[in-house]
Amino acid sequence: MRHYCIVGNHKMNVSEYEHSLEPERKKRFVNTMTKAVREGHTIVLCPTSVRIEHIADVVNGTGVALGAQNCHWENSGAYTGEVSPSMLAEMGCTWVIVGHSERRRDQCETDELIGRKASAALTNGLRPIICIGESIEQRRRGKTIDVLNKQIDGILSACGRLVFDASVIAYEPVWAIGTGLSATTEQIEEAHLAIRESCRERGILDTPILYGGSVSADNSDEILSCQHVSGALVGGASLSSDNFSSIVESAIRCANA
Ligand code: 13P
């Protein structure tokens, strides 16, 4: 039986289930999360930092884990506007996303910096979700695999094999994020296989590889059925109680298929 890891990245949004839901929808959400965790799947919700305690209340008792969308590489200091991994751990987080393409784009995060963040996260008890992925131009030029390898090498040289080994990788093609245009199963299989092979060549053996980019209730079955896909990093669809429940139900279904 496969065990999936389904992560909801709320980005800078407030999810629907933080408000009062109709009892039936709330019941479905809570029951689905509880069942998935009981069956050995890992479900993580990553709200914006100021909503972490709020989401903790919403998922209390379900076994859903809490994550953040970013952390600093230091635990304290003169870093205005930043949140440290130890502070996140204190709030109950056990996961953190590092290197999301939106932060690479808007905050100019480099692979080296992402590696340092992953390392600091793990030291503080947070499991890093390391994001990698190519732009549409890079894909059109046939450079996808080169770009993924370069990102892996840059992060790896900053954090070392042991940190990478203990992390989760999220393959998120930049062009598939928020566009409603997910990668095809062929593209996902090809990229995930290449990532798996590069990891093996570098001595990283079992790191799960998630897919992210327009995952929805309509395509989650086929994405989660792909051979090297260990789960999904879900953006927009994680904001809706019904959509996220459907994706988690899909994981339960695919695991038993
Ligand atoms: P969407 O699911 O909205 O495409 O976002 C994917 C993502 O960036 C998750 O980190």
Boltz pocket constraint, residues with backbone or C-beta under 6 A from the ligand:
constraints:
  - pocket:
      binder: B
      contacts: [[A, 9], [A, 100], [A, 172], [A, 176], [A, 177], [A, 178], [A, 179], [A, 180], [A, 212], [A, 213], [A, 214], [A, 215], [A, 233], [A, 234], [A, 235], [A, 236], [A, 237]]
      max_distance: 6.0
